[in-house]
Amino acid sequence: MKDEDSRYEAVRSRDARFDGVFFFAVETTGIYCRPSCPAVTPKRHNVRFFVTAAAAQGSGFRACRRCRPDAVPGSAEWNVRADVVGRAMRLIADGVVDREGVAGLASRLGYSSRQVQRQLTAELGAGPVALARAQRAHTARVLLQTTELPVTEIAFASGFASVRQFNDTVREVYAATPTEVRAAAPRDRAARRAAPGAAIPLRLAHRGPYQAGAVFDQLAREAVPGVEEVTGAPGARTYRRTLRLPYGTAIAAVQERTRTPRAGTGTHMGGWLDARLHLTDPRDLTTAVQRLRRLFDLDADPYAVDERLGADPRLAPLVAARPGLRSPGAVDPLEPAVHALAGRDGAERLVHRYGKVLDAPHGGLTHLFPEPAVLAEAEPGGPLGALAAALADGTVRLDPGADRHDAEQALLALPGMDPAAVAAVRVRALGDPDVAPPGADLPDSWRPWRSYAVRHLCVAGEPVR
């Protein structure tokens, strides 16, 4: 939505379809909001539009306390796009700038730091440092309002280099001190704040309808014992898994149940999945959340997908039956690659043989999925060893910023990785929304959402041809 008059119409109608796609700021109040903000609609001449929250913050606007624009789903555009800006946004969301700096981000993208700064600023109105700063501010607010961690610990867990930088940023973004942000937590969050060391309660927002049942069905079928488990009755299941993260490990639990927003809060609303994260190091919060979002495909735009696929006579009844069907991703790119080569049983064997054992089991969760370097050393030779070695030494890159075409070519050069396996890896590990299985003659009218079209056919039990 590039036209500013169209954007203003979305704001006037409080259209939540565009939450996260753009933000608007009101010059008379100095506040920026999401399009669905329930506050009185400002006059057109007082409104400015921004592609990112970071750009609004960089122009001196503070986050609205009523609609909390920092908590919107991520823009689906970054999942679809395969160019450097899309790849950079996926890497920044994964915390690469906080861990490796702008130089590390640029190195992963194959550009100079100056080129990355220029391209992001030109298109998004903010460079990588500002984008990462906005993300740190959001992480800080989540920790302040959902945990009882000391403020000093939250400062460093959020990725800030100093307490002073943390205090200044929180005051600038939220027009409140960290203590005031904590005190302003919604009642339900304040009541269930986690003590230090306890699991952090989270709401993983999504836009539009969400077919949780189909996602949990797939996760239950593919769950690798020891690393994943799905418990409970359909409609109220819990997906739990272990996570290996940059600073430590985590146990994540996500509920199947979705919540319907209150009537009258917007024309087109989404919802959220309730989750809990037990982290050994709170610095991993942002990365853990982003990896869960990719696994559950929470940043998709179901309106764009359903509009395109619903116009096809073959798919129309399937889309009508399951609006908002998602295409799940992965928290660790090695996992879908191993699934493609060894299957679920083979993955289970590798987990119990080479996966790191948790210090204390959590229900059926006992292991972390093995690291590529461990698998490469333990199973040298053969397709699995070649894959693990290529991931370990960087010959194959499947991280959020990987070039999808380059990754496909590198995978095809490995023994045992046939086109069907590579297509599966593109969908799950790389989050590619437009993959057609080899040999399937799918119409071009389904582009750029062929991955979702295949999901509709598979869930309905229809052949993909």
Secondary structure per residue as TSV (DSSP state, phi and psi in degrees):
chain	resnum	aa	ss	phi	psi
A	1	M	-	360.0	93.4
A	2	K	-	-91.3	-33.1
A	3	D	-	-71.0	127.8
A	4	E	H	-68.9	-31.0
A	5	D	H	-65.3	-38.1
A	6	S	H	-66.7	-37.7
A	7	R	H	-64.2	-41.9
A	8	Y	H	-64.5	-36.5
A	9	E	H	-62.9	-38.2
A	10	A	H	-63.9	-38.8
A	11	V	H	-66.7	-43.9
A	12	R	H	-62.0	-35.0
A	13	S	T	-93.0	4.2
A	14	R	T	52.0	51.9
A	15	D	B	-86.3	105.7
A	16	A	G	-72.0	-7.9
A	17	R	G	-59.6	-23.7
A	18	F	G	-105.5	8.7
A	19	D	B	-62.2	124.9
A	20	G	T	90.6	-19.3
A	21	V	T	-79.5	-39.4
A	22	F	B	-152.0	168.8
A	23	F	E	-129.3	153.7
A	24	F	E	-125.1	148.2
A	25	A	E	-124.1	149.8
A	26	V	E	-112.3	115.2
A	27	E	T	-64.8	-30.2
A	28	T	T	-75.6	-22.1
A	29	T	T	-109.3	-18.8
A	30	G	T	74.0	22.2
A	31	I	E	-117.9	144.0
A	32	Y	E	-114.9	151.0
A	33	C	E	-138.4	169.9
A	34	R	-	-84.9	157.7
A	35	P	T	-57.3	-30.3
A	36	S	T	-88.1	11.0
A	37	C	-	-52.8	130.2
A	38	P	-	-77.8	-2.2
A	39	A	S	-67.1	166.8
A	40	V	-	-57.7	133.1
A	41	T	-	-66.1	126.4
A	42	P	-	-73.3	162.3
A	43	K	-	-68.7	146.4
A	44	R	G	-56.6	-40.6
A	45	H	G	-72.4	-10.4
A	46	N	G	-96.5	0.5
A	47	V	E	-103.3	137.2
A	48	R	E	-122.5	150.7
A	49	F	E	-115.6	146.0
A	50	F	E	-137.6	148.1
A	51	V	S	-78.0	-31.4
A	52	T	S	-131.3	156.9
A	53	A	H	-63.6	-34.6
A	54	A	H	-61.8	-37.9
A	55	A	H	-66.9	-39.1
A	56	A	H	-65.1	-42.9
A	57	Q	H	-64.2	-39.8
A	58	G	H	-65.0	-22.5
A	59	S	T	-91.7	8.2
A	60	G	T	93.4	10.4
A	61	F	-	-92.5	147.3
A	62	R	E	-102.2	153.2
A	63	A	E	-71.1	136.6
A	64	C	-	-65.4	131.8
A	65	R	T	-77.8	-17.4
A	66	R	T	-84.4	-46.6
A	67	C	T	-100.7	-8.3
A	68	R	-	45.7	70.3
A	69	P	G	-63.8	-18.4
A	70	D	G	-73.9	-11.1
A	71	A	G	-100.5	11.6
A	72	V	S	-74.4	160.0
A	73	P	-	-60.3	153.7
A	74	G	-	-67.6	156.3
A	75	S	-	-65.5	129.5
A	76	A	T	-64.5	-19.2
A	77	E	H	-59.1	-35.5
A	78	W	H	-71.7	-26.4
A	79	N	H	-73.3	-35.5
A	80	V	H	-77.9	-44.2
A	81	R	-	-71.2	139.9
A	82	A	-	-109.7	5.6
A	83	D	S	-82.3	-177.2
A	84	V	H	-65.9	-34.3
A	85	V	H	-67.6	-45.7
A	86	G	H	-61.2	-44.1
A	87	R	H	-64.6	-40.4
A	88	A	H	-63.6	-42.2
A	89	M	H	-64.2	-37.1
A	90	R	H	-67.6	-37.7
A	91	L	H	-70.2	-40.7
A	92	I	H	-62.7	-41.3
A	93	A	H	-61.6	-31.4
A	94	D	T	-79.9	-2.8
A	95	G	T	91.3	15.6
A	96	V	H	-64.5	-40.0
A	97	V	H	-63.9	-40.7
A	98	D	H	-63.8	-36.3
A	99	R	H	-87.6	-36.5
A	100	E	H	-121.7	-4.5
A	101	G	H	76.6	177.1
A	102	V	H	-65.0	-34.8
A	103	A	H	-62.2	-40.5
A	104	G	H	-65.4	-40.5
A	105	L	H	-60.8	-47.6
A	106	A	H	-62.8	-39.8
A	107	S	H	-61.9	-42.0
A	108	R	H	-65.1	-31.4
A	109	L	H	-86.0	-14.9
A	110	G	T	80.6	23.6
A	111	Y	S	-125.4	169.5
A	112	S	-	-80.9	159.5
A	113	S	H	-58.7	-38.1
A	114	R	H	-66.0	-40.2
A	115	Q	H	-64.9	-41.9
A	116	V	H	-64.4	-44.8
A	117	Q	H	-58.2	-44.8
A	118	R	H	-66.2	-44.9
A	119	Q	H	-67.9	-42.5
A	120	L	H	-67.1	-43.2
A	121	T	H	-64.7	-41.3
A	122	A	H	-64.1	-38.9
A	123	E	H	-93.8	-33.1
A	124	L	H	-111.1	-9.8
A	125	G	S	78.8	9.9
A	126	A	S	-156.3	145.1
A	127	G	-	-89.2	-179.8
A	128	P	H	-61.9	-35.7
A	129	V	H	-66.0	-44.0
A	130	A	H	-66.3	-39.0
A	131	L	H	-64.8	-42.5
A	132	A	H	-67.2	-36.3
A	133	R	H	-62.9	-42.9
A	134	A	H	-61.8	-37.8
A	135	Q	H	-68.3	-39.2
A	136	R	H	-62.4	-39.4
A	137	A	H	-62.7	-41.2
A	138	H	H	-65.0	-43.7
A	139	T	H	-60.1	-41.2
A	140	A	H	-61.6	-43.9
A	141	R	H	-63.1	-42.1
A	142	V	H	-60.0	-46.2
A	143	L	H	-67.2	-38.1
A	144	L	H	-63.9	-39.2
A	145	Q	H	-94.3	-10.2
A	146	T	H	-118.5	-8.1
A	147	T	B	-132.1	165.8
A	148	E	-	-103.5	20.0
A	149	L	-	-59.3	142.6
A	150	P	-	-58.3	146.9
A	151	V	H	-57.6	-38.7
A	152	T	H	-62.4	-41.7
A	153	E	H	-65.1	-37.9
A	154	I	H	-64.0	-36.8
A	155	A	H	-56.2	-48.6
A	156	F	H	-79.4	-32.3
A	157	A	H	-64.6	-28.7
A	158	S	T	-79.3	-9.5
A	159	G	T	103.3	4.2
A	160	F	-	-78.0	148.8
A	161	A	S	-81.5	-18.8
A	162	S	S	-154.1	160.5
A	163	V	H	-66.8	-36.0
A	164	R	H	-63.2	-44.9
A	165	Q	H	-60.7	-40.4
A	166	F	H	-61.8	-49.8
A	167	N	H	-60.7	-44.6
A	168	D	H	-63.5	-42.5
A	169	T	H	-67.2	-45.7
A	170	V	H	-60.9	-42.9
A	171	R	H	-64.3	-39.0
A	172	E	H	-69.7	-41.8
A	173	V	H	-79.2	-40.3
A	174	Y	H	-110.5	0.6
A	175	A	S	54.0	39.6
A	176	A	S	-158.8	154.1
A	177	T	-	-75.3	162.5
A	178	P	H	-54.3	-39.1
A	179	T	H	-64.2	-40.0
A	180	E	H	-68.6	-36.3
A	181	V	H	-62.7	-42.9
A	182	R	H	-62.7	-43.1
A	183	A	H	-67.4	-23.8
A	184	A	T	-86.8	7.3
A	185	A	S	-59.5	140.6
A	186	P	-	-54.3	152.4
A	187	R	H	-56.3	-43.1
A	188	D	H	-65.3	-34.9
A	189	R	H	-72.2	-41.5
A	190	A	H	-61.5	-35.8
A	191	A	H	-70.9	-27.4
A	192	R	T	-115.7	29.2
A	193	R	-	-59.2	138.6
A	194	A	B	-85.5	136.2
A	195	A	-	-70.7	158.9
A	196	P	T	-52.0	129.9
A	197	G	T	90.4	-11.8
A	198	A	S	-88.3	169.5
A	199	A	-	-68.5	141.6
A	200	I	E	-91.3	122.3
A	201	P	E	-79.7	136.7
A	202	L	E	-136.5	155.5
A	203	R	E	-116.5	117.8
A	204	L	E	-95.9	100.4
A	205	A	E	-72.9	148.1
A	206	H	E	-137.8	160.3
A	207	R	-	-99.9	143.8
A	208	G	S	68.9	-168.7
A	209	P	-	-66.9	154.8
A	210	Y	-	-141.7	119.4
A	211	Q	-	-86.9	78.7
A	212	A	H	-62.8	-36.8
A	213	G	H	-57.9	-44.2
A	214	A	H	-66.2	-37.3
A	215	V	H	-66.4	-46.5
A	216	F	H	-68.1	-32.3
A	217	D	H	-59.2	-47.1
A	218	Q	H	-65.5	-44.5
A	219	L	H	-63.1	-36.4
A	220	A	H	-66.3	-40.8
A	221	R	H	-64.7	-36.7
A	222	E	H	-97.9	-5.6
A	223	A	-	-56.3	131.4
A	224	V	-	-93.0	113.7
A	225	P	T	-54.1	139.5
A	226	G	B	97.4	-33.7
A	227	V	T	-107.7	-34.4
A	228	E	E	-135.3	154.2
A	229	E	E	-156.6	148.6
A	230	V	E	-123.5	122.6
A	231	T	E	-123.7	161.6
A	232	G	S	97.1	172.6
A	233	A	-	-86.2	149.0
A	234	P	T	-51.3	133.8
A	235	G	T	98.2	-19.4
A	236	A	S	-143.7	38.0
A	237	R	-	-83.5	161.7
A	238	T	E	-125.1	126.3
A	239	Y	E	-98.5	125.1
A	240	R	E	-126.4	145.3
A	241	R	E	-159.2	163.3
A	242	T	E	-92.2	152.4
A	243	L	E	-131.8	132.8
A	244	R	E	-98.3	122.1
A	245	L	-	-125.1	168.6
A	246	P	S	-57.8	-36.9
A	247	Y	S	-106.4	-13.9
A	248	G	S	-175.4	-145.6
A	249	T	E	-131.6	172.8
A	250	A	E	-154.2	156.4
A	251	I	E	-113.6	123.4
A	252	A	E	-112.8	140.9
A	253	A	E	-132.3	128.2
A	254	V	E	-126.3	132.4
A	255	Q	E	-88.9	141.0
A	256	E	E	-68.3	-34.7
A	257	R	E	-60.7	137.1
A	258	T	E	-112.1	156.6
A	259	R	-	-110.9	140.9
A	260	T	-	-95.6	126.4
A	261	P	-	-61.8	159.2
A	262	R	-	-62.3	144.9
A	263	A	T	-61.2	143.5
A	264	G	T	87.2	4.2
A	265	T	S	-96.1	5.5
A	266	G	-	161.6	158.0
A	267	T	S	-75.3	-43.6
A	268	H	B	-127.1	106.3
A	269	M	-	-112.6	157.9
A	270	G	-	-107.8	-145.7
A	271	G	E	-164.0	-149.7
A	272	W	E	-158.0	162.7
A	273	L	E	-105.0	131.5
A	274	D	E	-76.4	136.5
A	275	A	E	-142.0	161.4
A	276	R	E	-137.2	137.4
A	277	L	E	-123.5	124.5
A	278	H	E	-107.5	104.0
A	279	L	E	-102.6	139.3
A	280	T	S	-78.2	-21.8
A	281	D	S	-140.8	114.6
A	282	P	G	-63.0	-14.0
A	283	R	G	-63.9	-16.9
A	284	D	G	-86.8	3.0
A	285	L	H	-57.4	-52.2
A	286	T	H	-59.2	-46.5
A	287	T	H	-64.1	-43.2
A	288	A	H	-62.0	-43.7
A	289	V	H	-62.7	-44.9
A	290	Q	H	-64.2	-35.7
A	291	R	H	-70.9	-35.4
A	292	L	H	-67.3	-37.6
A	293	R	H	-62.3	-40.2
A	294	R	H	-67.3	-41.5
A	295	L	H	-59.4	-44.3
A	296	F	H	-92.3	4.1
A	297	D	T	53.4	50.9
A	298	L	T	-84.8	-12.4
A	299	D	T	-98.7	10.0
A	300	A	-	-67.5	159.9
A	301	D	-	-108.4	91.3
A	302	P	H	-64.7	-24.5
A	303	Y	H	-67.1	-45.5
A	304	A	H	-66.1	-42.2
A	305	V	H	-63.6	-50.3
A	306	D	H	-67.1	-34.7
A	307	E	H	-63.7	-44.4
A	308	R	H	-70.1	-51.3
A	309	L	H	-73.0	-29.8
A	310	G	T	-70.5	-13.1
A	311	A	T	-83.1	-7.4
A	312	D	S	-90.9	130.8
A	313	P	T	-58.2	-36.2
A	314	R	T	-70.8	-38.2
A	315	L	T	-91.5	-19.4
A	316	A	H	-52.2	-48.6
A	317	P	H	-67.3	-29.2
A	318	L	H	-70.9	-41.2
A	319	V	H	-66.7	-40.1
A	320	A	H	-64.2	-34.0
A	321	A	H	-76.7	-29.7
A	322	R	S	-136.5	67.1
A	323	P	T	-64.5	140.1
A	324	G	T	79.4	21.3
A	325	L	-	-63.0	135.9
A	326	R	-	-106.8	163.5
A	327	S	-	-116.1	95.2
A	328	P	-	-58.3	150.7
A	329	G	-	-108.0	-133.8
A	330	A	-	-153.9	152.9
A	331	V	S	-90.1	-20.7
A	332	D	S	-139.6	117.0
A	333	P	T	-61.4	-22.4
A	334	L	H	-66.4	-32.7
A	335	E	H	-62.3	-54.2
A	336	P	H	-64.7	-29.1
A	337	A	H	-66.8	-42.1
A	338	V	H	-66.7	-40.4
A	339	H	H	-56.2	-43.9
A	340	A	H	-64.7	-32.7
A	341	L	H	-90.2	-42.6
A	342	A	H	-113.6	-9.6
A	343	G	H	76.0	175.8
A	344	R	H	-64.5	-42.4
A	345	D	H	-65.6	-39.8
A	346	G	H	-65.2	-38.7
A	347	A	H	-63.7	-39.9
A	348	E	H	-62.6	-41.7
A	349	R	H	-60.9	-43.3
A	350	L	H	-66.9	-38.8
A	351	V	H	-60.6	-49.0
A	352	H	H	-75.0	-19.8
A	353	R	H	-90.2	-38.9
A	354	Y	H	-123.3	-10.4
A	355	G	S	-72.7	146.6
A	356	K	-	-69.5	132.6
A	357	V	E	-81.0	134.2
A	358	L	E	-64.9	147.8
A	359	D	E	-60.1	-36.4
A	360	A	E	-140.6	123.6
A	361	P	E	-65.1	149.2
A	362	H	E	-118.1	95.8
A	363	G	T	62.4	-124.4
A	364	G	T	-86.3	1.7
A	365	L	E	-89.7	118.4
A	366	T	E	-128.2	-18.9
A	367	H	E	-136.6	160.8
A	368	L	-	-95.9	150.8
A	369	F	-	-65.3	139.9
A	370	P	-	-60.3	149.0
A	371	E	-	-79.1	151.8
A	372	P	H	-54.9	-43.8
A	373	A	H	-63.3	-36.0
A	374	V	H	-66.2	-44.9
A	375	L	H	-65.4	-39.6
A	376	A	H	-61.8	-38.9
A	377	E	H	-76.9	-36.1
A	378	A	H	-77.9	-31.9
A	379	E	S	-127.9	64.0
A	380	P	-	-66.5	148.2
A	381	G	S	78.7	161.0
A	382	G	H	78.8	167.6
A	383	P	H	-58.7	-42.1
A	384	L	H	-66.9	-43.5
A	385	G	H	-63.6	-39.1
A	386	A	H	-65.2	-42.1
A	387	L	H	-62.4	-49.0
A	388	A	H	-62.0	-41.4
A	389	A	H	-64.7	-40.3
A	390	A	H	-66.0	-37.3
A	391	L	H	-71.3	-37.6
A	392	A	H	-67.2	-39.6
A	393	D	H	-94.9	1.5
A	394	G	T	86.2	3.3
A	395	T	S	-60.6	-37.3
A	396	V	S	-116.1	128.1
A	397	R	-	-116.1	127.4
A	398	L	-	-126.7	21.5
A	399	D	S	-75.9	172.5
A	400	P	T	-58.6	-23.1
A	401	G	T	-98.3	7.5
A	402	A	-	-66.8	144.9
A	403	D	-	-74.4	120.8
A	404	R	H	-65.1	-38.2
A	405	H	H	-68.0	-44.6
A	406	D	H	-61.8	-40.6
A	407	A	H	-63.8	-39.9
A	408	E	H	-62.9	-44.6
A	409	Q	H	-65.3	-39.5
A	410	A	H	-66.9	-38.0
A	411	L	H	-67.6	-41.5
A	412	L	H	-64.4	-23.2
A	413	A	T	-78.7	-9.1
A	414	L	S	-88.1	148.7
A	415	P	T	-65.6	138.1
A	416	G	T	85.0	-10.4
A	417	M	-	-92.8	90.5
A	418	D	-	-83.4	171.4
A	419	P	H	-56.8	-35.3
A	420	A	H	-65.3	-42.9
A	421	A	H	-65.0	-41.2
A	422	V	H	-65.7	-38.6
A	423	A	H	-62.1	-41.1
A	424	A	H	-63.5	-39.1
A	425	V	H	-67.2	-39.1
A	426	R	H	-61.2	-40.5
A	427	V	H	-68.7	-50.0
A	428	R	H	-85.5	-51.8
A	429	A	T	-76.4	-39.0
A	430	L	S	-99.5	-3.8
A	431	G	-	61.1	31.6
A	432	D	-	-74.4	120.4
A	433	P	S	-81.5	-2.1
A	434	D	-	-131.9	58.5
A	435	V	-	-111.5	130.6
A	436	A	-	-107.9	132.4
A	437	P	-	-59.8	145.6
A	438	P	T	-55.9	134.6
A	439	G	T	86.8	-11.6
A	440	A	-	-85.6	129.3
A	441	D	-	-96.2	78.8
A	442	L	-	-90.6	137.7
A	443	P	-	-66.5	148.3
A	444	D	G	-64.5	-21.6
A	445	S	G	-65.7	-14.5
A	446	W	G	-84.5	-12.0
A	447	R	T	-66.8	149.0
A	448	P	T	-94.5	34.9
A	449	W	-	-121.9	34.0
A	450	R	H	-66.4	-29.4
A	451	S	H	-61.0	-39.9
A	452	Y	H	-71.0	-36.8
A	453	A	H	-61.5	-42.7
A	454	V	H	-63.7	-38.7
A	455	R	H	-61.0	-43.8
A	456	H	H	-59.4	-43.9
A	457	L	H	-65.7	-42.8
A	458	C	H	-67.0	-43.4
A	459	V	H	-65.0	-33.9
A	460	A	T	-81.5	-5.1
A	461	G	T	75.0	23.2
A	462	E	-	-98.6	151.1
A	463	P	-	-70.2	145.8
A	464	V	-	-97.0	114.3
A	465	R	-	-142.2	360.0
